[in-house]
């Protein structure tokens, strides 16, 4: 797809949802889905968002039906899914991922239209998700192999496994509507939990090609997929108190509001990936070429709409002028274009109100003494704002504190390393940092401190979540729980075991249980 003439505007008419293994037609209001890519004209003849489909706008009754289906499928731990043999659950997951792989083209295209992700990143998101599912299957086999044994301590024999937690409400973010949502849903399911899943506010249509795959692969009620507004759907579900885990990647305001609705606070487990304000710290001996390259991708990949994006740059005063000159040049060279156009790095922003928000941040900073340092910085169109580099930024400006989640980059110069360290210590967030420099005498103690302020110190490298086998978490308001292929399996399960006094009577019963295959929990089957 390269020219306007060749463009196929999607028209996804979805009137269905998945509950209890049934794909049901919704006879009720639907919600139009718009792309913030401007190709069509409105009544006044102005270009505006493009209509690309619609989805059901489901209501509270349906959401409670979905909850009931998930609760029944778990069935107080007696359900088919939570008691199933591990290898059978794995086989369901394999069926799912095989069908999912056939939907690549459709989903990648919808990623571009719905959230404006460029072709390369959209394809990467899809492929990374498929790989994540296969890696999860392998990690689960490994985990299960470790549990295929009995322990004896004192005179107590124990068979210890990880068991599911129950019913999960799963909500993902718009910037990775497939990958991040599935990085919650997939481990939750494979560990034997049942789930209700509502796609993010943007990036909704791309889930519709997968309804059949979920229906086909999993027993009824294990995965229930709803479309509609969070307030109408998620809130009534939380109020019942029947949710065991809130798995959410998004904004802490939603996470807090949903937790507050749950009547049994200690029952509710949380797996949350929230805001961050990852700093880049540029020391005076940093390799400038490498630093600029990493800071460009760190601040502006997907227009800065990544929780791991570099959102403030602290640059040593001796090199700040050189840094700004070179960084501005590099940023002004970035190509803006439609997601499918060759070489588009910057793309339209999917949130309608984002350009205005970015503009307000720029105005606030400039009214307090900062300047836009790059020539193209702040150039606005209705659905975009060209990345603006702001300098000098200080604590009085909103941009210093707020997670901008978009194309605007604050630069703060420092003389004393305590300045960025103090800012990080007093920040509400603590996900990652990028540290640029080479003198080990300075780097060594700094790394020791930074590792205690955040959860990943990226040395001469931009911040990122991947590879997905590495732990992804954060301190303070940035996260609850840890997600990696391996950690997610732990996060969505709990250690549970069968213990018995070590005597002839019990040992015979255990042996009979092992021989009989009556229990899927007590077995020492070894998965290859
Ligand atoms: O939005 C936050 C994502 O987890 C970032 O992932 O670092 O791979 O872009 P990424």
Boltz pocket constraint, residues with backbone or C-beta under 6 A from the ligand:
constraints:
  - pocket:
      binder: B
      contacts: [[A, 175], [A, 176], [A, 180], [A, 305], [A, 306], [A, 307], [A, 308], [A, 463], [A, 464], [A, 465], [A, 466]]
      max_distance: 6.0
